[in-house]
Amino acid sequence: MRVVFLGYQAWGCATLRALLAEPSLTVPLVVTHPPGRRGDERIWVESVERVARRAGVPVVACRRIVDPDVVGRIRDARPDFLVASNWRTIVSPDVVAIPRLGALNVHDGLLPGYGGFAPVNWAIVNGETRTGVTVHFMIPDVDLGDIVLQRELPIYEDDTAADVVRRGMPLCGELAVRAVAAVWSGDYRPVRQDRARSTFYHRRSEADNEIDWGRPCRTVHNLVRAQADPYPNAYTVHRGERLRIKRTSLPDRPYCGTPGRVFARVERGVVVVCGPQPGEPNQGLVLEVVQPEGGEPLPALRYFRRMGERLG
């Protein structure tokens, strides 16, 4: 089986390594993106090009597959499959139609929900308890092609996005290899996605990470978990300067009052009051580790010298 691979960053490397290690597969060409400057392209940085060249596989780099020379090289590779993993731009129908048996995309979300960008981060922001990895056929409607294979991953209560990504990344390669084999043999049952249940998310930006202390404490805690290192952290404003919130937890007893107020010292950190949640008495969130602008991370107990101040 001949597989032309399209991929980028650590997800792409994990998938490519699995394809290269499978004796039944030949990878005649790898297409990747050049190094990016966007914030979300400087996280989980790993070179697909380096992995390919070490394996002796020809590589071409482009932002979009529009150059006739690139399209020609894909066609000349005579692929049975295209396999994409963290390919970040739309692949035209003409290119999708090149492989003999189809183009497969490896998506790090549990489709039909959480299509698009940053599916793990958005899932944690939204308080989900599960995510997954999905391999589906590529069609003009992004992330909506028929599903070949899918695997769920739990999101535990204190998981950060990085925890979930590290658990899910090995599945990208495993499921890609299994999906190619299933389609080759015909031993699979494609699952049509329910478009009424589909959701599509945009790239997260710095503005998405600002804390609104009027939201419930669990909502703020989820945002902090979703943006924990190595992602750009959730942040607030203290004394006119940005303060990054690196780790939080829920307190052992309810703390209530005015949202944004730095309320009390506890064993793990400093309690800040959040907004009310119907049916939930606690409004408090424990800030454990913070990072002032231009400074180093430090325990919140050391950073906050006095109680009663307001954040935001």
C-alpha positions in Angstrom: 0.0 0.0 0.0 1.4 3.4 -1.0 0.6 6.3 1.3 1.4 9.9 0.6 1.5 11.7 4.0 0.4 15.2 4.8 1.4 16.3 8.3 2.8 18.9 10.8 4.1 19.2 14.3 4.2 16.4 16.9 0.9 14.9 15.8 2.2 14.6 12.3 5.4 13.0 13.5 3.6 10.5 15.7 1.4 9.4 12.7 4.3 9.4 10.2 6.5 7.2 12.5 3.6 4.7 12.8 3.1 4.6 9.0 6.9 4.2 8.4 7.1 1.4 10.9 4.3 -0.7 9.3 5.8 -3.3 6.9 2.8 -3.4 4.7 3.0 0.3 3.9 5.3 2.4 1.6 5.5 6.1 2.0 6.8 7.5 -1.3 6.3 11.2 -0.4 5.7 13.5 2.6 4.2 16.9 2.4 4.5 19.2 5.4 4.2 22.9 6.3 7.2 25.2 6.7 8.0 26.3 10.3 5.2 28.7 11.4 5.2 31.9 13.4 1.7 31.8 14.8 1.4 31.2 18.5 -0.4 27.8 18.1 2.4 26.7 15.7 5.1 27.2 18.4 3.6 24.6 20.7 4.3 20.8 20.3 7.0 21.7 17.8 8.5 18.7 16.1 9.8 18.4 12.5 7.9 16.1 10.2 10.5 16.9 7.6 13.3 15.6 9.8 11.5 12.4 10.5 10.9 11.9 6.8 14.4 12.7 5.7 15.9 10.4 8.3 13.8 7.6 6.8 15.0 8.5 3.3 11.5 9.8 2.2 11.3 12.8 -0.2 9.7 15.9 1.4 8.0 19.0 0.0 7.0 21.9 2.2 4.1 24.3 1.5 1.4 26.2 3.3 -1.4 25.1 0.9 -1.3 22.4 -1.8 -2.0 24.7 -4.8 1.4 24.7 -6.6 1.0 22.5 -9.7 4.5 21.1 -9.0 3.4 19.9 -5.6 0.1 18.4 -7.0 2.2 16.8 -9.7 4.5 15.2 -7.2 1.6 13.7 -5.3 0.1 12.4 -8.5 3.5 10.9 -9.6 3.8 9.1 -6.3 0.8 6.9 -7.4 -0.7 6.7 -3.9 -3.4 4.3 -2.8 -4.1 6.6 0.1 -3.5 10.2 1.3 -3.2 10.3 5.1 -3.3 13.7 6.8 -2.5 14.4 10.5 -2.6 18.0 11.7 -2.6 19.3 8.2 -3.8 22.9 8.8 -5.1 24.1 5.5 -7.9 23.0 3.2 -7.0 20.2 0.7 -8.8 20.8 -2.6 -11.1 18.2 -4.0 -8.7 17.7 -7.0 -6.0 16.6 -4.6 -8.3 14.5 -2.4 -9.3 12.6 -5.6 -5.8 11.6 -6.5 -5.3 8.5 -4.3 -6.9 5.3 -5.6 -8.7 4.3 -2.4 -9.3 7.7 -0.7 -7.9 10.4 1.5 -8.0 9.9 5.3 -7.7 12.6 8.0 -6.6 11.9 11.6 -8.5 14.4 13.8 -7.7 14.7 17.6 -11.3 15.1 18.6 -14.4 13.0 18.9 -16.3 13.9 15.7 -18.9 15.0 14.9 -18.3 17.3 17.8 -15.3 19.5 18.1 -14.3 19.8 14.5 -11.8 22.5 13.5 -9.0 23.8 15.7 -7.9 23.1 19.3 -10.4 20.3 20.0 -8.8 19.2 23.3 -8.6 22.7 24.6 -12.2 23.6 23.7 -13.4 20.3 25.2 -11.8 21.1 28.5 -13.0 24.7 28.4 -16.6 23.3 28.0 -16.2 20.9 30.9 -16.3 17.7 28.8 -15.4 14.4 30.4 -14.3 12.7 27.2 -12.6 13.4 23.9 -11.0 11.1 21.3 -9.2 10.5 18.0 -11.2 10.1 14.8 -10.0 8.9 11.4 -12.4 9.9 8.6 -12.5 10.4 4.9 -11.7 13.8 3.6 -14.5 15.6 1.8 -14.9 19.3 0.8 -16.8 19.9 4.1 -14.0 20.0 6.7 -14.0 17.3 9.3 -17.4 15.9 8.2 -16.4 12.9 6.1 -17.5 9.4 6.9 -15.8 7.9 10.0 -13.6 4.8 9.5 -12.3 4.4 13.1 -12.7 6.3 16.4 -11.4 5.9 19.9 -12.6 7.7 23.0 -10.3 9.2 25.6 -11.4 10.1 29.1 -10.8 13.6 30.4 -10.2 13.3 34.1 -11.3 16.0 36.6 -7.8 17.5 37.0 -6.4 16.9 33.6 -4.8 19.7 31.7 -4.9 19.9 27.9 -1.3 18.8 27.8 -2.2 15.7 29.8 -4.9 14.7 27.4 -2.8 15.5 24.3 0.1 13.3 25.6 -2.3 10.4 26.1 -4.0 10.9 22.7 -1.1 11.5 20.4 0.1 7.8 20.2 -3.4 6.9 19.1 -3.0 9.1 16.0 -0.5 6.7 14.5 -2.1 3.5 15.7 -5.6 4.4 14.3 -4.1 5.7 11.0 -2.4 2.4 10.3 -5.5 0.5 11.3 -7.8 2.6 9.2 -5.6 2.2 6.1 -5.6 -1.5 6.6 -9.4 -1.6 7.1 -10.1 0.4 3.9 -7.6 -1.7 1.9 -9.3 -4.9 3.0 -12.8 -3.6 2.9 -13.3 -4.8 6.5 -14.9 -1.7 7.9 -18.3 -0.1 8.1 -18.1 3.7 7.5 -20.2 5.8 9.9 -21.9 8.8 8.4 -21.5 11.9 10.6 -24.7 13.4 12.0 -24.4 17.0 10.8 -27.1 18.1 13.2 -24.6 17.2 16.1 -21.5 18.6 14.5 -19.7 21.6 16.0 -16.7 23.5 14.4 -14.3 25.6 16.5 -11.9 28.4 15.6 -8.3 28.8 16.6 -8.0 30.0 20.2 -6.5 33.4 20.6 -5.0 35.4 23.5 -8.3 37.2 23.9 -10.1 33.8 24.6 -7.9 33.3 27.6 -8.9 36.3 29.7 -10.7 35.3 32.8 -14.1 36.6 33.5 -14.5 36.4 37.3 -18.2 36.7 36.9 -18.3 33.1 35.5 -18.7 30.2 37.9 -15.6 28.8 39.6 -15.7 25.5 37.8 -15.9 27.4 34.4 -12.8 29.4 35.3 -11.0 26.3 36.6 -11.7 24.6 33.3 -10.3 27.5 31.3 -7.1 27.4 33.4 -6.8 23.6 32.8 -7.4 24.1 29.1 -4.6 26.7 28.8 -2.0 25.2 31.2 1.6 24.9 30.0 2.7 24.7 27.3 -0.3 26.6 26.0 -0.6 30.4 26.6 -2.1 30.5 30.1 -5.4 32.0 31.2 -4.8 35.4 32.6 -6.3 38.3 34.6 -5.3 41.8 35.4 -3.8 42.7 38.8 -2.8 46.3 39.6 -2.9 47.2 36.0 -0.6 44.4 34.8 -1.4 41.0 33.3 -1.1 38.1 35.7 -1.1 34.5 34.2 -2.9 31.9 36.2 -1.0 28.6 35.8 -2.7 26.2 38.2 -5.9 26.3 40.2 -8.1 24.0 42.2 -11.5 24.0 43.9 -11.5 24.7 47.7 -12.6 22.3 50.4 -15.5 24.6 51.5 -17.7 27.2 49.9 -16.4 30.8 49.6 -18.9 33.4 48.4 -19.0 37.1 47.7 -18.0 39.6 45.1 -16.5 38.1 41.9 -12.8 38.9 41.4 -12.1 39.6 45.1 -8.9 38.0 46.6 -10.6 36.5 49.6 -8.5 34.2 51.8 -5.3 32.3 52.2 -5.7 28.5 52.4 -3.2 25.7 52.5 -2.8 25.3 48.7 -3.0 29.0 47.7 -5.2 32.0 47.7 -9.0 31.9 47.2 -10.6 34.3 44.6 -14.3 34.7 44.4 -16.0 33.8 41.1 -19.6 34.2 39.9 -22.5 32.2 41.2 -23.7 28.9 39.7 -27.4 28.0 40.3 -27.6 25.1 42.7 -23.9 25.4 43.6 -23.0 27.2 46.9 -19.2 27.6 46.2 -18.0 30.6 44.3 -14.3 30.3 45.4 -11.4 29.2 43.3 -7.9 28.5 44.7 -5.1 30.1 42.8 -2.1 27.9 43.3 0.6 29.1 40.9 0.7 32.5 39.1 3.1 34.3 36.9 3.4 38.1 36.7 4.2 39.8 33.4 7.9 39.5 32.8 8.5 37.4 35.9 8.8 33.8 36.9 6.1 31.4 38.0 5.6 31.4 41.8 3.2 30.2 44.4 0.1 32.4 44.8 0.7 32.5 48.5 4.0 34.4 47.9 2.6 36.6 45.2 -0.5 38.0 47.0 0.7 40.0 50.0 -2.7 41.1 51.2 -6.3 40.0 50.9 -9.2 42.2 49.7 -7.8 43.3 46.4 -9.7 42.9 43.1 -8.7 41.1 39.9 -9.8 41.9 36.4 
